[in-house]
Amino acid sequence: IFSVANAVLLRPFPYHQPDRIVRVYETNPTTDLFSVSEPNYLDWRQRVRGMSELAAFGGATASLLGDGDPQQLDALTTTPSLFPLLGVRPILGRVFGDDEAKPGAPARVVMLSYALWQTRFGGDPGVIGRTLNLSGASYEVIGVMPPGFVFPGNPQVWEPLAPSLSAPRGDRRLGVIG
């Protein structure tokens, strides 16, 4: 019982200054927790002055095709600001750049979880720069996250999120931390 309590309640999150990280929600009359739309996130980034950084993320799935049996992956789309905000760096390669997270960005890039790198790619450091087929589209692997990095949903791949002001404000599906 102590091991579970220690892992869930007592051990600090494996992020830089976890006591300074907050989850940001919208509210409405029927619920306390409400996800955020892309335009609202962009407005907050531009106008909020009480936080040093904001990052948005959303859940997704992707099918890894080729290189063996097809595999359904849990994915997370995220703004490049997430990793510096959490103080996390990949053990191989790099994180997304701002140019890769703009609407219509020409390059498709992806980062792998440590577990996926080990199980699917045998821990091969040559995976950096390799092209993967995710759900019929080509993505270049640019990074591998460290083994202790945890994030809600335990994603196996991370893709850049390019929020757009033209997205519907009523489409609230992003999580936001600051």
WORA-V910163 format. One record per residue. N is the residue number from 1. PHI is phi in whole degrees, 0 to 359 (NA if undefined). Layout:
BEGIN
n = [N | N]
phi = [PHI | PHI]
END
This chain:
BEGIN
n = [1 | 2 | 3 | 4 | 5 | 6 | 7 | 8 | 9 | 10 | 11 | 12 | 13 | 14 | 15 | 16 | 17 | 18 | 19 | 20 | 21 | 22 | 23 | 24 | 25 | 26 | 27 | 28 | 29 | 30 | 31 | 32 | 33 | 34 | 35 | 36 | 37 | 38 | 39 | 40 | 41 | 42 | 43 | 44 | 45 | 46 | 47 | 48 | 49 | 50 | 51 | 52 | 53 | 54 | 55 | 56 | 57 | 58 | 59 | 60 | 61 | 62 | 63 | 64 | 65 | 66 | 67 | 68 | 69 | 70 | 71 | 72 | 73 | 74 | 75 | 76 | 77 | 78 | 79 | 80 | 81 | 82 | 83 | 84 | 85 | 86 | 87 | 88 | 89 | 90 | 91 | 92 | 93 | 94 | 95 | 96 | 97 | 98 | 99 | 100 | 101 | 102 | 103 | 104 | 105 | 106 | 107 | 108 | 109 | 110 | 111 | 112 | 113 | 114 | 115 | 116 | 117 | 118 | 119 | 120 | 121 | 122 | 123 | 124 | 125 | 126 | 127 | 128 | 129 | 130 | 131 | 132 | 133 | 134 | 135 | 136 | 137 | 138 | 139 | 140 | 141 | 142 | 143 | 144 | 145 | 146 | 147 | 148 | 149 | 150 | 151 | 152 | 153 | 154 | 155 | 156 | 157 | 158 | 159 | 160 | 161 | 162 | 163 | 164 | 165 | 166 | 167 | 168 | 169 | 170 | 171 | 172 | 173 | 174 | 175 | 176 | 177 | 178]
phi = [NA | 299 | 300 | 293 | 299 | 297 | 292 | 267 | 250 | 262 | 289 | 292 | 300 | 279 | 238 | 289 | 49 | 298 | 288 | 256 | 261 | 232 | 266 | 247 | 234 | 266 | 234 | 213 | 296 | 261 | 207 | 276 | 249 | 215 | 296 | 244 | 276 | 301 | 298 | 294 | 301 | 297 | 298 | 299 | 303 | 282 | 250 | 285 | 250 | 277 | 234 | 286 | 201 | 234 | 222 | 243 | 207 | 211 | 282 | 203 | 229 | 213 | 258 | 275 | 247 | 81 | 52 | 105 | 293 | 301 | 221 | 279 | 244 | 278 | 239 | 227 | 268 | 210 | 286 | 301 | 290 | 299 | 290 | 296 | 299 | 278 | 71 | 247 | 237 | 292 | 279 | 225 | 77 | 214 | 266 | 295 | 261 | 301 | 294 | 277 | 240 | 246 | 306 | 79 | 302 | 289 | 267 | 255 | 233 | 210 | 244 | 255 | 287 | 300 | 298 | 295 | 301 | 288 | 282 | 269 | 244 | 61 | 68 | 289 | 295 | 287 | 291 | 295 | 91 | 285 | 262 | 246 | 262 | 249 | 54 | 89 | 243 | 272 | 230 | 266 | 283 | 246 | 197 | 231 | 284 | 291 | 296 | 273 | 283 | 240 | 210 | 310 | 89 | 45 | 296 | 264 | 222 | 240 | 238 | 293 | 257 | 245 | 298 | 232 | 293 | 274 | 292 | 295 | 294 | 280 | 271 | 261 | 223 | 263 | 269 | 224 | 234 | 218]
END
